């Protein structure tokens, strides 16, 4: 019989309530036994809704980590605290799932990788878009070589007007950036994963503050306060890889563009191509004729055993626990996530200096 894993949640805000805790609640081998938030009322609410009998509540994560009975920690806090909490949790002999992005800075991401190696515990990052049905299908297509060598790709994370106006999303000090580090990170992770290429050579990028100064702006979640909008409203990058492959990354919370879409990728290979712009489409050439196939997938989730389906969040949670149980690499390795953070930081640096950033 599988072990039941005792899990602690640090940060009981939107992403914890929207993804982590509901998904863990659906896993038969998981129980949430501890909850921590600096606003302790949020921790009490989470414990009441998702906790096992006798679940403990904390306002200080360091006190939670003293509990040797906890097996796994999920870090669901603002970006600037990811590294501190993750490293402390690993050093207290606990496996860690940390929300994306891995860290506010690339240096912190590298520290997290090293901490995982030192501790011997598992670390993964919450890139849940890998677990969508279209992503899972396309990964198999890429893995079987149907696209050949993917030498050009686009990573799409474009919102026309959907600036998150709650929490600390607009605070550069807390988050490290805006749409690039928030949603661009998903698109880049997805693209690198499909290409199976984690060796960047050079990055050229630009970040813009063009619409953030507008008052009473139209926005999906209500107008923003321009004085508190300290992050970029859009950012773009061109990444060249050591093997010559090129990726164009586009991200925005607010831009005058009608073709939108988040966590999507376009891939161009020597044998075929694929894109997620209007559903999943595969294109290529066969018998001297061009073809394009629209792949019909159930949008609700990914096929599971006994004819069941599970949501991307549930699949992410199940495979995370399975990796711990079977002592295998998680689907998202810390080394992969670290490269994403290094590229994002290079785009920001390039935008500030006006020069390309080269990787050793």
C-alpha positions in Angstrom: 0.0 0.0 0.0 1.2 3.5 -0.8 2.5 5.7 2.0 0.3 8.6 3.0 2.3 11.7 2.7 1.9 14.5 5.3 2.0 17.9 3.6 2.4 21.4 4.8 1.2 24.4 2.9 3.1 27.7 3.2 1.1 30.6 1.7 -2.6 30.2 1.8 -3.6 32.7 -0.9 -5.0 32.5 -4.4 -2.7 29.8 -6.0 -2.9 27.6 -2.9 -6.7 27.7 -2.8 -7.1 27.6 -6.6 -4.7 24.8 -7.4 -2.5 23.2 -4.8 -5.0 22.4 -2.0 -7.9 21.2 -4.1 -5.6 18.9 -6.1 -3.9 17.5 -3.0 -7.3 16.9 -1.5 -8.1 14.6 -4.5 -5.0 12.4 -3.9 -5.7 9.3 -1.8 -2.1 9.2 -0.5 -1.9 12.8 0.7 -3.1 14.6 3.8 -2.6 18.3 4.5 -1.6 18.5 8.2 -0.1 22.1 8.5 -0.9 25.5 7.1 1.1 28.7 7.3 0.4 32.3 6.3 1.5 35.7 7.6 -2.2 36.5 7.7 -3.0 33.7 10.1 -6.7 33.9 9.4 -6.0 32.6 5.9 -4.2 29.6 7.4 -7.1 28.9 9.7 -9.6 29.0 6.8 -7.4 26.7 4.7 -7.1 24.2 7.6 -10.8 24.2 8.1 -11.5 23.6 4.4 -8.7 21.3 3.4 -6.9 20.1 6.5 -6.9 16.7 8.1 -8.2 16.2 11.6 -6.0 18.1 14.1 -4.2 20.1 11.3 -1.9 22.7 12.8 -1.8 26.4 11.9 1.2 28.7 11.9 2.1 32.3 11.1 5.9 31.6 10.9 7.1 29.0 8.4 10.2 28.4 10.5 8.1 27.0 13.3 6.2 24.7 10.8 9.5 23.3 9.5 10.4 22.1 13.0 7.7 19.5 12.7 9.6 16.3 11.7 6.5 14.4 10.8 5.8 16.6 7.7 7.1 14.9 4.5 6.4 17.6 1.9 6.1 21.3 1.8 4.2 23.3 -0.9 5.5 26.9 -1.2 2.8 29.2 -2.5 4.1 32.6 -1.4 5.3 35.8 -3.4 8.3 35.3 -5.6 10.8 37.0 -3.3 10.4 34.4 -0.6 10.5 31.3 -2.7 14.2 30.7 -2.3 14.4 31.3 1.4 11.5 29.1 2.3 12.4 26.3 -0.2 16.0 26.1 1.0 14.9 26.0 4.6 12.4 23.3 3.9 14.9 21.2 2.0 17.4 21.6 4.8 14.7 20.4 7.3 14.5 17.1 5.4 11.4 17.8 3.4 10.5 17.4 -0.3 9.4 20.7 -1.8 7.0 21.8 -4.6 7.5 25.6 -5.1 5.2 27.7 -7.2 6.5 29.2 -10.4 8.6 31.1 -11.1 11.3 29.2 -9.3 12.7 32.4 -7.7 12.8 36.1 -8.1 16.5 36.0 -9.3 18.5 33.4 -11.2 21.1 33.4 -8.4 18.4 32.3 -5.9 17.2 29.6 -8.4 20.7 28.2 -8.5 20.9 28.2 -4.7 17.7 26.2 -4.7 19.1 23.6 -7.1 22.2 23.3 -5.0 20.1 22.9 -1.8 18.2 20.1 -3.4 21.4 18.3 -4.3 22.9 18.7 -0.8 19.8 17.6 1.0 19.0 14.6 -1.3 15.3 15.7 -1.2 13.2 16.3 -4.2 12.3 19.7 -5.6 9.9 20.6 -8.3 8.4 23.8 -9.6 4.7 24.4 -10.3 4.6 24.6 -14.1 1.1 23.1 -14.3 0.7 23.8 -18.0 2.9 20.8 -18.9 0.0 18.7 -17.6 -2.7 19.9 -19.9 -4.1 17.4 -22.4 -2.7 19.3 -25.4 0.7 19.7 -23.8 0.9 16.0 -23.0 -0.1 15.1 -26.5 2.4 17.5 -28.1 5.2 16.3 -25.9 4.7 12.7 -27.2 4.7 14.0 -30.8 8.0 15.8 -30.1 9.4 12.8 -28.2 8.7 10.5 -31.1 10.5 12.7 -33.5 7.5 13.7 -35.7 8.7 17.3 -35.9 12.3 16.4 -36.5 14.8 19.0 -35.2 12.9 22.0 -33.8 15.0 25.0 -34.8 12.5 27.9 -34.4 9.8 28.4 -31.8 7.5 31.0 -30.3 6.5 31.2 -26.7 3.1 33.0 -26.3 1.8 34.7 -23.2 -0.3 37.6 -24.4 -3.2 39.3 -22.6 -4.9 42.3 -24.2 -6.1 43.8 -20.9 -5.9 41.4 -18.0 -3.6 43.0 -15.4 -3.9 41.2 -12.0 -4.7 44.1 -9.6 -4.7 42.1 -6.3 -2.0 40.9 -4.0 1.6 41.9 -4.9 1.5 41.3 -8.7 2.3 45.0 -9.5 5.1 45.2 -6.9 8.5 44.8 -8.6 10.3 44.4 -5.2 8.1 41.4 -4.3 7.7 39.8 -7.7 10.8 40.7 -9.6 8.8 41.7 -12.7 5.4 41.6 -14.3 3.9 39.6 -17.2 7.3 38.2 -18.2 8.0 36.5 -14.9 4.3 35.8 -14.2 2.9 34.3 -17.4 5.8 34.5 -19.8 7.5 31.9 -17.6 4.8 29.3 -18.4 5.1 29.8 -22.1 8.9 29.6 -22.0 8.9 26.5 -19.8 6.5 24.8 -22.2 8.6 25.7 -25.2 11.9 24.6 -23.8 10.3 21.3 -22.6 8.9 20.5 -26.0 12.2 21.3 -27.7 14.1 19.4 -24.9 16.7 22.1 -25.2 18.1 23.8 -22.1 21.3 25.3 -23.4 20.9 29.0 -24.1 23.6 31.0 -25.8 22.4 34.6 -26.0 19.4 36.7 -25.1 18.2 40.0 -26.4 15.1 41.5 -24.8 12.9 44.6 -24.2 10.5 45.4 -21.4 7.9 48.2 -21.8 6.0 50.5 -19.4 3.7 51.9 -22.1 0.1 51.4 -20.8 0.7 51.1 -17.1 0.5 54.8 -16.6 -3.1 55.0 -17.9 -5.8 55.9 -15.3 -9.2 54.3 -15.3 -8.0 51.8 -17.9 -10.2 49.1 -19.2 -9.1 45.8 -17.5 -10.6 42.4 -16.8 -10.1 42.8 -13.1 -10.8 46.5 -12.8 -8.6 49.5 -13.5 -5.2 49.6 -11.9 -3.4 52.2 -9.8 -0.7 53.7 -12.0 1.3 54.7 -9.0 1.5 51.1 -7.8 2.2 49.6 -11.2 6.0 49.3 -10.8 6.5 46.3 -13.1 6.5 46.1 -16.9 3.2 45.8 -18.8 4.8 43.8 -21.7 8.1 42.2 -22.4 9.7 40.4 -25.4 12.8 38.4 -25.9 14.8 36.6 -28.6 16.7 33.6 -27.3 19.3 31.8 -29.3 20.4 28.3 -28.2 23.9 26.8 -28.4 22.8 24.5 -31.3 21.5 27.6 -33.2 17.8 27.1 -32.4 15.9 30.4 -31.9 12.9 31.2 -29.6 10.9 34.3 -29.6 9.1 35.0 -26.3 6.2 37.4 -26.1 4.4 38.4 -22.9 1.9 41.1 -21.8 -0.8 41.9 -19.3 -1.9 45.0 -21.4 -1.2 45.6 -25.1 -3.1 46.6 -28.1 -3.2 43.2 -29.8 -6.2 41.0 -30.6 -4.5 37.7 -31.0 -4.1 36.6 -27.4 -3.3 33.4 -25.6 -1.3 32.2 -22.6 1.0 29.3 -22.0 1.1 28.4 -25.7 3.9 27.4 -28.0 4.6 27.3 -31.8 7.2 24.9 -32.9 8.9 24.7 -36.3 10.9 21.5 -37.1 12.7 19.9 -40.0 9.9 17.3 -40.4 6.8 19.2 -39.3 5.4 22.0 -37.1 2.9 22.5 -34.4 1.0 25.3 -32.7 -1.5 25.9 -29.9 -3.0 29.2 -31.2 -6.4 27.7 -32.2 -6.4 24.4 -30.5 -3.6 22.0 -31.2 -2.6 21.8 -34.8 0.1 19.7 -36.4 1.4 20.5 -39.9 3.9 19.0 -42.3 4.4 17.4 -45.7 3.5 13.9 -46.8 3.6 12.4 -50.3 4.7 15.8 -51.7 1.6 17.4 -50.3 1.2 19.8 -47.4 -1.1 18.8 -44.6 -2.5 20.3 -41.3 -4.3 18.2 -38.7 -6.4 19.7 -35.9 -6.0 17.4 -32.9 -9.3 16.8 -31.1 -8.7 16.5 -27.4 -11.0 16.6 -24.4 -10.4 20.0 -22.9 -11.4 19.0 -19.4 -8.4 17.0 -18.6 -5.9 14.2 -19.3 -6.9 10.5 -19.8 -6.4 8.5 -16.6 -6.9 4.8 -15.8 -10.4 3.2 -15.8 -11.6 5.7 -18.4 -11.4 8.6 -15.9 -10.0 12.0 -16.6 -8.1 14.3 -14.3 -7.4 18.0 -14.4 -3.9 19.3 -15.1 -3.6 20.3 -11.4 -4.6 16.8 -10.3 -2.2 15.1 -12.7 0.6 17.5 -11.5 -0.1 16.5 -7.9 -0.4 12.8 -8.6 2.8 12.6 -10.6 4.7 14.7 -8.0 3.7 12.2 -5.3 4.5 9.3 -7.5 8.0 10.7 -8.2 8.6 10.8 -4.4 7.2 7.3 -3.8 9.2 5.7 -6.7 12.3 7.9 -6.2 12.3 9.2 -9.7 12.8 12.7 -11.2 9.7 14.9 -11.0 8.2 15.9 -14.4 9.6 19.5 -13.8 13.2 19.2 -12.6 14.8 22.1 -10.7 17.6 22.3 -13.3 15.0 22.9 -16.0 13.2 25.5 -14.0 16.5 27.2 -13.2 17.2 27.7 -16.9 13.8 29.4 -17.3 14.7 31.8 -14.5 18.1 32.5 -16.0 16.6 33.4 -19.4 13.9 35.6 -17.9 16.5 37.5 -15.9 18.6 37.9 -19.1 15.6 39.5 -20.9 15.2 42.0 -18.1 18.9 42.7 -18.0 19.1 43.1 -21.8 16.2 45.6 -21.7 17.9 47.7 -19.1 21.3 47.7 -20.8 20.2 47.7 -24.4 22.7 44.9 -25.0 22.5 41.2 -25.6 23.3 38.9 -22.6 25.6 36.0 -23.4 25.7 32.7 -21.4 28.9 30.9 -20.7 
